[in-house]
Amino acid sequence: KKFAVAEADHIICISNNTQKDLINFFNVDANKTSVVHLGFSFETKEIKETIKTNKPYLLYVGSRNGYKNFARFIEAYSAPEIKDYFDLVVFGGGRLNEKELGMFERLQISKKSLKEVNGNDAILAGYYKNASLFVYPSLYEGFGIPPLEAMHFGCPVVCSNSGSIPEV
């Protein structure tokens, strides 16, 4: 990456935060960079109905490793004033692993409250459209498309205040 950055005539950054990181970590002249924010496009004209949940639901989308801060989110979700009133839909990111399932059990989160879903954009659009809240606790993102998608579908977003997420 360092070689590519040094050889580039100009660098397009996906956020002001990414531009700042590029300048700080690679000592790049700011005049050699431009910011062009990302967009998104769902490859569907239809929105699929979501599976039914027992209660209104909170939506989490994507991978759940490390900096995505999923474990901390689940700790917050486990508070009775949240888990008693909302189900949790986890979309994408593969099947929940043994460690994650053990965390749900340890925090006394009922399997009835948890829905694991994988699917295409039409299915995801339905979940965004019907969620009570989209939660994006990531500690760092170069951009962060899921909050942008959620807002497009009128879904309220709660997210961390770090990296490029405040820009989005």
N, C-alpha and C positions, 0 to 999 in steps of 0.2 A: 504493500500500500504506500509505503513511504516513497519508493521509487516512482510509482505512478503519479503521486501527488507532485513530486518534484519535476517530473517531465511534462505535466499537463500545462497547456496554455491557459486554460480557465477551468474552474471547478464549480459545478452546480451543486448546491447544498439543499437538502430537503426541509431545513428549518433554520431559523436564526441560531438556535441552540447547537445544531450540527456545524454551522459555520463557525461559531465561537470555538467549539471543540477543535475543529480543523486548524484554525489559526493558532490556538494555544498549544496543541499537541504536536503539530507538524511545522510550526513557525512559518505559516503561509501568509503572504501579503494579502490583506483584506481585499485589495483591488483586483486580485486574481480570482475572486469568488463572487458568486451571485446566489441568492436564495430564491428558489422556486418551490413553493409548498406543493405537497402531494394532493391529489384528489382521489376519488374512487368511483367505481362503476360496478353496479351489480349486473351480472349477465342474465337478467331475468325480467320478464314483463309481468310475471305473476308472483304473488306472495302466497306461500303455502300456509295453511292453518297450523298453528302450533299444537303440540300435544297438550292435553288438559293437565293442569296442576290442581292440587287441592286448595291452594290459596293463591293470592297474587304472588308474583315471583320477582326475584332479583336475578339479573343475567350477568354471567361472566363468560367472556369469549377468548379463546386462544390457548396458547401454551401456559403451563403453570409452573415452570421451573424458575429457580433463583430470583433474579431481579423482577420477575413478574409479580412477586409479593402475594401469591395465592394463599399461602399458609397464614399470613397475617390477616388477610381478608376473612378466611374461614374462622379464625379466632374471634374476630369482631362479629361475624354472622352468628356465632354460637350464643351470643347474649340472648336471654329469653325474650327480651322486648323486640328482638329482630326475628329469631328463628320461629317464635310462636305465631308470627303474623305473616311471614313470607316463606315460600318455597325457594329453592335455589336451582337454577338451570345453569349447567356448565356445558357450554357449546364448544366443540372442537378440542384440539390438544390431545387427542387420543383417550383411551380408557383411563379412568382413575387407577393409580397404582396402589399397591398394598400399603405404602406409607400414608398416602392420602386417605384411603379408606380407614386406616387405623386412627388417623386424626379425627375423622368424622365420628368414629365410635367413641374415642376418648372424650370428645367434646359433647357427647350425647346428642348428636344431630341425627335425627331419625332418617332411615333410608327412604321413608315415604316422602320426606321433604326434598329429596335430592333427585334431580333428573339429569342424566348424562345424555347429551345429544351430539350427533355428528350429522353433517349433511351439506347440501349445496346452498347457494346464495338465496334461493327462494325460501328455503326453510329458515335460514338465519334471519332474513328480512321479517318473517312472521314473528320470530322471537323478539327482535328489536321493537317491532310495532306494538307488541302486547305486554312487554315487560313494565313493571312498576318503576324499575330503576336499573340502569346499566352501571356496573361497578368495574373500574379500571385502576387497580391499586399499584400498577407498575412503578418501580423506583426510578427507572430511566428508560427513555425511548428516544430514538432519533427523530421520530415523528409521532406515530400513534394513530393509525387509521381507524381502529374500532370505535373510539369516541366520536369521530367524525361521522361514521356510519350510523351510530345510535342517534345522534342529533338529527341526522337527515330524516330518520323515521319518527321523530318527535319523542324519543325516549329520553327522559332525564338522565344525566350522567353525573356520577360522583367519581372523582379520580384524585390521584396524587397531584401534588403541586411541584413537580420536579422535571428536569429534562425539558423536552420540547412540549410536553403535555399542556402547559398553560397557553402556548401559542395556538394549539389546535382548538 
